[in-house]
C-alpha cells in the first residue's frame, strides 16, 4: 500500500467513525431556522433538524426541547438510518395534531340560550373557531363494528383529557322500547319524550349495541316521529338491525349540552360550545385538526422515537411502514382519533381484509416495536401489530412490551383491542392492559407469543367477548398464551342473550393454541375452546372462574352454516394455505388429516395439570366426544390432592403434591411491566 493509499484509507475510516458517532441537532418551539441547531441555538423546524441528522449519518439524534410542536401534516421520516428523535426531558416535548383555542366567551345569543338546559345557560361558553383560523371540522361518520377505521371529526381535549360530545343519557344508556315490524332494519321506537327536545338538531346521531353485545355502531338520525316515538336512521345501516331492550344513546345535540365536560360544535358557523369542568381561563383547550398520522416511519432502519407526548390528532399517532429495528419508546400516546401506533400501514379496512383474505399481509418490516409507552384515550384501539407472511410462515418478530395501554376504544367500542397481532410471529409481552369496553388482545395469524401481561377490567361493556381472542380458522396455529394474569373480567349485565366474557376465547374452531402457565382470577368463563382442535390448556391456575374451562362441539349442531355449504369460510381459509405440505404440514401435523377426521368434532385438545378453585371446573356443551379430549391430572378444590396456591404470589409450597405431579410454579412476580420501565 502506498502512502497516499494509506492516508486515503485513514480519512475514510475517520469519516466513517464520525458518521457512526453522529451529532445532536436541537429543536425548540422558540428556535430559529437560521440557527445552527445547537443546544444553545436550536432550530424551530423538526423537518430541518431531521434533514441535518440524516446528513450527519448513523448515530445522529434530534433533541426536542420542552414545549408544544403543532403539526398540520405528518412528520415523515423516510429512509432514515439509525437516527434517534427524543425529548430532552421525558414527556415534556409534545407533538400536537391540533390547535389550542382561546377567546371563549359567555353565550349571549338568545336563540342558543333558549335551546340550552337552564342549568347550562350560565356555564356554557363559546369560541369562534373561524376567527381562530380553524375551518376544517371533519365529520362524524358511521363508525363501528364491521366498518373501517376512520379519522375522527374535530374533538375537544381539555387539560389533557377528552371531553364528551353532548349526549343523552349523560352516563347510562337508554333502551329500545320496540322495533316496528315494517322498519326493523332502519329504526326503532323509544321510551319517553326526550327526543321532542331535539327538533332543531341538524346532525344528531345515535350510538348503540343494536342487536348483539359485541357489535356497536353509530347511525345518523334521518327523522324522528314524535307521535309514534320512532327514530329512523340514515344508511349505511348496521349489520344486524335493531332489537327491543338493547342499549343506545343519542349524541351531537346542542340541547343535551347539560353537564360539565360536554361540548358541541355548530359546524355551519364554526362555533364551539363548551361547559368547562374547571375555570376556562386556567385550562388548556385543544381541538384536533390533523386527519393524517402524526408520525410516519417509512423504510427506516434503526430509528428510535423516545420520550415524546404524541396527542390530539384525528387519526393515528405513529405508523411504521416497512423497515426494521425501529422503536417507539417511553412515549405518552393519547387523545387520538383512531389507534395509537400501527406497525404496518393502517389500512382503513384492515380488519375486513384480514377476515376476507386470511393470508393478507402488510409490509410491516421486522423487529419493529413499541416499548415502555403509555397509550390511552384512543378512538379505535392501542397498537396494530402486523408483520410476517402466512403462506410461508415467515415471522415478523415485531413487538409491544412494557406498555400501559388503557381506556382505549373511545369511539368504536368493539373489536378495537389494546394490541392486535396479525400475520406471523409477533410478540406481546410484559404489558399492563386494562379498563376497556371489549377485548384486550385480538389475534389473527400464526406463532404469536403473548406472555407476562396483566390484563384486567376489559370487556366490561360487552358480552360474548374475550380478554384474548382468536377464532374461525383451523390454520391459524402456533399461538402461545403463557404466564399472563387475567383478572376481574366481567361483561355487561342486564342484557339479553349470551353476555358471558372469557379470559382466553378460542372462538369458532380456533385451533392449535397453547394456553400455559396463566393465572385466571375472577376471569369469567376463563378458557373457552369453541369447537376447535389441538388446543392445550395446561399448568394454569383458575381462581373463582365459572367455569374454569369450557369445551363445546358447536360444529355438530343441526343446520350448521359453516358445514352445510352456506358459509364456506373455514374451508376457504384451509385452502388459502398449502396445509398438506411444508411448512404447514411439518409445523402443524394435526392439520394434514383434518378433513379425514370429521372437522366438525373437537379433537386433540388437552386439559392437564391445572389448579382450580371455584364453582366449576369444566363445562361441556353440545355433543362433545370426551374420549377425544385429554383431561389429565387436574387439581380441583374439594378433591384430596388439591392445595390452594398462595393468594398473593400464586405459588404452591415446595412439598405440594401438585408439584410432585408435574405442575410447574408460575413466575407470577415477573408478570406485568418490568422494574425500571416506567410507562406511567
Secondary structure as GFF3:
##gff-version 3
##sequence-region A 1 680
A	DSSP	alpha_helix	3	21	.	.	.	ID=ss1
A	DSSP	beta_strand	24	27	.	.	.	ID=ss2
A	DSSP	alpha_helix	46	56	.	.	.	ID=ss3
A	DSSP	beta_strand	61	64	.	.	.	ID=ss4
A	DSSP	beta_strand	67	70	.	.	.	ID=ss5
A	DSSP	beta_strand	75	78	.	.	.	ID=ss6
A	DSSP	beta_strand	84	87	.	.	.	ID=ss7
A	DSSP	beta_strand	93	96	.	.	.	ID=ss8
A	DSSP	beta_strand	98	100	.	.	.	ID=ss9
A	DSSP	beta_strand	105	106	.	.	.	ID=ss10
A	DSSP	alpha_helix	110	115	.	.	.	ID=ss11
A	DSSP	alpha_helix	118	121	.	.	.	ID=ss12
A	DSSP	beta_strand	125	128	.	.	.	ID=ss13
A	DSSP	three_ten_helix	130	132	.	.	.	ID=ss14
A	DSSP	beta_strand	156	158	.	.	.	ID=ss15
A	DSSP	beta_strand	161	162	.	.	.	ID=ss16
A	DSSP	beta_strand	164	165	.	.	.	ID=ss17
A	DSSP	beta_strand	167	168	.	.	.	ID=ss18
A	DSSP	beta_strand	174	175	.	.	.	ID=ss19
A	DSSP	beta_strand	187	189	.	.	.	ID=ss20
A	DSSP	three_ten_helix	194	198	.	.	.	ID=ss21
A	DSSP	beta_strand	205	209	.	.	.	ID=ss22
A	DSSP	beta_strand	217	225	.	.	.	ID=ss23
A	DSSP	beta_strand	230	233	.	.	.	ID=ss24
A	DSSP	beta_strand	247	251	.	.	.	ID=ss25
A	DSSP	three_ten_helix	254	256	.	.	.	ID=ss26
A	DSSP	beta_strand	262	266	.	.	.	ID=ss27
A	DSSP	beta_strand	271	274	.	.	.	ID=ss28
A	DSSP	three_ten_helix	280	282	.	.	.	ID=ss29
A	DSSP	beta_strand	285	288	.	.	.	ID=ss30
A	DSSP	beta_strand	295	298	.	.	.	ID=ss31
A	DSSP	beta_strand	304	306	.	.	.	ID=ss32
A	DSSP	beta_strand	308	311	.	.	.	ID=ss33
A	DSSP	beta_strand	318	321	.	.	.	ID=ss34
A	DSSP	beta_strand	327	329	.	.	.	ID=ss35
A	DSSP	beta_strand	332	336	.	.	.	ID=ss36
A	DSSP	beta_strand	341	343	.	.	.	ID=ss37
A	DSSP	alpha_helix	350	356	.	.	.	ID=ss38
A	DSSP	beta_strand	369	371	.	.	.	ID=ss39
A	DSSP	beta_strand	374	378	.	.	.	ID=ss40
A	DSSP	beta_strand	383	385	.	.	.	ID=ss41
A	DSSP	beta_strand	399	401	.	.	.	ID=ss42
A	DSSP	beta_strand	404	406	.	.	.	ID=ss43
A	DSSP	beta_strand	419	421	.	.	.	ID=ss44
A	DSSP	beta_strand	427	429	.	.	.	ID=ss45
A	DSSP	beta_strand	432	434	.	.	.	ID=ss46
A	DSSP	beta_strand	441	442	.	.	.	ID=ss47
A	DSSP	beta_strand	449	451	.	.	.	ID=ss48
A	DSSP	beta_strand	454	456	.	.	.	ID=ss49
A	DSSP	beta_strand	465	471	.	.	.	ID=ss50
A	DSSP	beta_strand	480	482	.	.	.	ID=ss51
A	DSSP	beta_strand	485	487	.	.	.	ID=ss52
A	DSSP	beta_strand	501	507	.	.	.	ID=ss53
A	DSSP	beta_strand	514	516	.	.	.	ID=ss54
A	DSSP	beta_strand	519	521	.	.	.	ID=ss55
A	DSSP	beta_strand	525	530	.	.	.	ID=ss56
A	DSSP	beta_strand	536	538	.	.	.	ID=ss57
A	DSSP	beta_strand	541	543	.	.	.	ID=ss58
A	DSSP	beta_strand	549	552	.	.	.	ID=ss59
A	DSSP	three_ten_helix	554	556	.	.	.	ID=ss60
A	DSSP	alpha_helix	569	576	.	.	.	ID=ss61
A	DSSP	alpha_helix	584	587	.	.	.	ID=ss62
A	DSSP	three_ten_helix	589	591	.	.	.	ID=ss63
A	DSSP	three_ten_helix	594	596	.	.	.	ID=ss64
A	DSSP	beta_strand	605	608	.	.	.	ID=ss65
A	DSSP	beta_strand	611	613	.	.	.	ID=ss66
A	DSSP	beta_strand	618	621	.	.	.	ID=ss67
A	DSSP	three_ten_helix	626	628	.	.	.	ID=ss68
A	DSSP	beta_strand	629	632	.	.	.	ID=ss69
A	DSSP	beta_strand	635	636	.	.	.	ID=ss70
A	DSSP	alpha_helix	657	660	.	.	.	ID=ss71
A	DSSP	three_ten_helix	668	670	.	.	.	ID=ss72
###
